Amino acid sequence: MAAMTEGFAGLGLLLGTYTPKLDEKGRLILPAKFRGRLSSGLVMTKGQERCLFLLPMDEFQQIYAQIRQAPVTSKAARDYTRNFLAGASDEVPDKQGRVSIPTHLREYAGLDREVVVIGVGTRVEVWDAQAWATYQEETEPDYIDQAEEIFPGLSF
């Protein structure tokens, strides 16, 4: 489907939408366009909206540095940290570009065989195919309004 353009490869941006299938062992073959950025390792964890985040190690380290700054006295910060880190799994893709998705993360995201893998700039998200289709149906109508609200003055 869509692919990361050659011009963005040097920036390490993860872009595009792909539809690989999980194998019988719960392994995901990473799209070829993402392998260079993720080949040295990644952290897989719960994302929002019941998807998984696959974070390159350097991106995970930046996020973790921000999480560490949250006050331990904040219940919301403790809850978020526990959810984000307790289920996380560090993985290194094999020579075929496959990563194993632990059972608890597959269950969290409702992953079976049909998945959608999207590049969201600094991370990869893995979605159940039907959940992704539903999400797009629900959010696409608000796309233009969201751009104006979140990024005032942004023009294309």
HUZIPE-V266024 format. One record per backbone hydrogen bond with DSSP energy under -1.0 kcal/mol. NH is the residue of the N-H (numbers start at 1). CO is the residue of the C=O. If there is no record, write none. Layout:
nh->(NH;NH)
co->(CO;CO)
This chain:
nh->(8;11;12;13;14;18;22;23;26;28;30;34;38;39;41;42;43;44;45;47;52;53;54;55;57;60;61;62;63;64;65;66;67;68;70;74;78;79;80;81;82;83;84;85;86;88;89;91;94;97;99;101;106;107;108;109;111;115;116;117;118;119;120;121;122;124;125;126;127;129;132;133;134;135;136;137;138;139;140;142;143;146;147;148;149;150;151;154)
co->(5;8;9;8;121;117;113;27;23;99;97;31;34;35;38;91;55;89;53;51;126;45;124;43;41;56;57;58;59;60;61;62;63;64;67;71;74;75;76;77;78;79;80;81;82;85;44;42;98;94;28;26;102;103;104;105;106;20;127;18;125;16;123;14;120;54;118;52;116;114;128;129;130;131;132;133;134;135;136;139;140;142;143;144;145;146;147;151)
